[in-house]
Amino acid sequence: MRISLFLCLVLFVFSCSKTPKSSSIVKNEEKVKALISKMSLEEKLGQLNLRGTSSRVKGELPEELKQAVREGKIGAFLNVMNKDYVKELQRIATEESPNKIPLIFSRDVIHGFKTIFPIPIGLAASWDPETARQSARISAIESSSYGVRWTFAPMLDIARDSRWGRVAESPGEDPYLASELAKAYITGYQGDSLNNPTSIAACAKHFLAYGAAIGGRDYNTANMSESLLRNIYLPPFEAAINSGAQTVMTSFNEINGVPASGNKFILNTILRDELNFNGFVVSDWDSIKEMIFHGYAQDLKHAGELAINASLDMEMTSRSYELYLKDLIEEGRVSLDQINFLVSNILRVKYKLGLFDNPFVPENHDGNLYAKSHLEKAKNAAINSSVLLKNEKILPLNKSNTIAVIGPMSNQPHEQLGTWAFDGDKAHTVTPLKAFEDAGIKINFAKGLDYSRDKSSQGFYNAVKAANASDVVVLFAGEEAILSGEAHSRATINLPGAQEELIKILSETGKPIVLVIMAGRPITITNIIDEVDAVLMAWHPGTMGGPALHDMLFGDAEPGGRLPITWPKISGQLPLYYNHKTTGRPPSKEKYVQMDSIKIGAWQSSLGNQSHYLDVGYTPHFPFGYGLGYTTFEYSNLKISNTVLESNQLVKVSVDIENTGERKGKALVQLYIQDVVGSITRPVKELKAFKSLSLKKGETQNVSFEISTEDLKFVNNDMKSVIEPGEFNVFVGPNSAEGLETSFEYK
């Protein structure tokens, strides 16, 4: 109730304000300019420093730290999670420092603060910007009660290789879907007004092409053409900046030979000049220093020079700015104008956040931590994010059945929170086992394996015993939280430990098996999918994963997710993504030659002359956009309003969707376009729109989309955004591999 009254008061204050937004911007710029003129060089350099630890400041606040704030030598902190310390440091900054400049306190609030939502790749699987927005809004409300006014989220790195650990934090492989989610995240974190005490500044990361790391190995090199960079990896960041993102974080990787933290092309040319970004850029943890290891900087001083001249405003944890910027200015290698520019960017954000007027957390702002409404939205998010991959008429389960609850992820309150859930308390997590027990389901419980990497078969006997005494087995498998996220890349992405062996032994009981996967990435299940009757991908579902899974498994809710990333058969297919190029010898079902069909002693030939793997073919296990529900849909009557599109016109595409199953369900209708011939080769398909609709049994709805010339644009090799005349194919269906097709011509 306290937070509700507080929010009402805040909204009332802002609704009564008669100051136009443009007037506020002008006033803030005047304030920034006036403050800059009064600051000493030491104070200016202090604003460029972000200080903190890898988790949190512990013990007593060091006197030297307080003195540094007193002298204006620190502009922001990360990971200070003691409310008293936040208040004391802010008091010193605003009362005792030379110009009373407030601090910004920051934290990795990635998919929840106390109430933990599904991991970002799970939220992306919802294909629902509103679900993403709600997760960010609740995250902001809860975390701002601790003084956090800046989060290092959202991560907008396009991910095409599931070996990469940070797939867990990614919006998936598609730039359109990622851009829609980017807008929602920024709106959620930053709210209707940045100076609302429940709003926190968002940070679009990692700039740029971090998800293109070679081999899916974290921190690795990214090599690509500039047109690929602009067509695939840049759009989500552009969407975030256009939505008002206040900060951007550089990536660890190098792009075409130049590390991001010293890359003038991406930070000045693209970010500042082309995208008109006027917030501030922060380095990732030690990334300025790491330019030395890249072989791009001679030493820490040189690294600082490169970063500052690339317009990287604030340095996280490493100390090149603090130690060497004054010398670099005196030596003429860094200009005072550049310092003023960067400091202005930081002060501008602090003014927008209202920190100069209200630097402290309001006394009546308690964050409403773990509020019933927050938990309910987290549960709904887990339902919307879960993807049903297989169902041999076993789901939904009958509540009168006895269920064998088995598996290393069945009762792991910490693990189901997922990566980057620093502040989530596992004591508040509701696991599947707990949810089943609370619902009065008749269960026989046996872990089988103690944790996901467990290779011991010691628990198999009890697991088989539980299965034999039950009607159905629900096996909760996957990865522990620590196996995905930053620095947690995997060469093989099958179920770790002895989980596959456990599944095969349980299948010998003859009991139906429902496999529920909790993991931070797609998991290759080719070896065991025939042993199970259903597969539900829950990702790491967060605090309310247990109740969400209960409702889905027993039919009180329907899994609402669709894959935001292509699911491979084996890791050897990676990188794998739907919007690939066709090649000069595209594969086909008619010409594909499977390895085992080749005769012994066969004459050397090219075996079909196509681009594929002899052993696993050319298709994924499950395509981008794929996901089942508890009913079926039929697509028909695809119509296009006109077969010729001219400038400033629209093409309307419509299709009928019929629920042909036995119960109400949700259809996610997806529209893709193919530019058949281009001045640079174009992808086989590109997502351009999607719509979700709920249909009753037997109901038919007509769904329509409008295609404009904007949907046909791409960046060519001259780095120009162009629309080229020619033929365009249009696909409408339930995923990227199925559906109806039509075409039109652009003149």
Secondary structure, DSSP 8 states (H G I E B T S, - for coil): -HHHHHHHHHHHHHHH----HHHHHHHHHHHHHHHHHH--HHHHHHHTEEEE-SS---SS--HHHHHHHHTT---EEES---HHHHHHHHHHHHHHSTT----EEEE--SSBSSSB---HHHHHHTT-HHHHHHHHHHHHHHHHTTT--EE---B------TTSGGGGGS--S-HHHHHHHHHHHHHHHH-S-TTSTT--B-EEEEETTGGG-GGG-TT--B---HHHIIIIISHHHHHHHHTT--EEEE-SSEETTEEGGG-HIIIIIIIIIIT---SEEE--TTTTTTHHHHTS-SSHHHHHHHHHHTT--BEES--HHHHHHHHHHHTTSS-HHHHHHHHHHHHHHHHHTTTTT--S--TT--TTTT-HHHHHHHHHHHHHH-EEEEESS--S--TTSEEEEESTTTT-TTGGG-SS-TT--GGG---HHHHHHHTT-EEEEE-SSSSTT----TTHHHHHHHHHTSSEEEEEEE--GGGSSTT---S--B--TTHHHHHHHHHTTT--EEEEEE-SS--B-TTTGGG-SEEEE--S--TTHHHHHHHHHTTSS------SS-B-SSGGG-S--SS----SS---TTT---GGGS-TT-----TTS-SSBTTTBSS-SB-TT--B-SS-EEEEEEEES-SEE-TT-EEEEEEEEEE-SSS-EEEEEEEEEEESS-SS---S-EEEEEEEEEE-TT-EEEEEEEEEGGGG-EE-TTS-EE---EEEEEEEEEETTEEEEEEEEE-
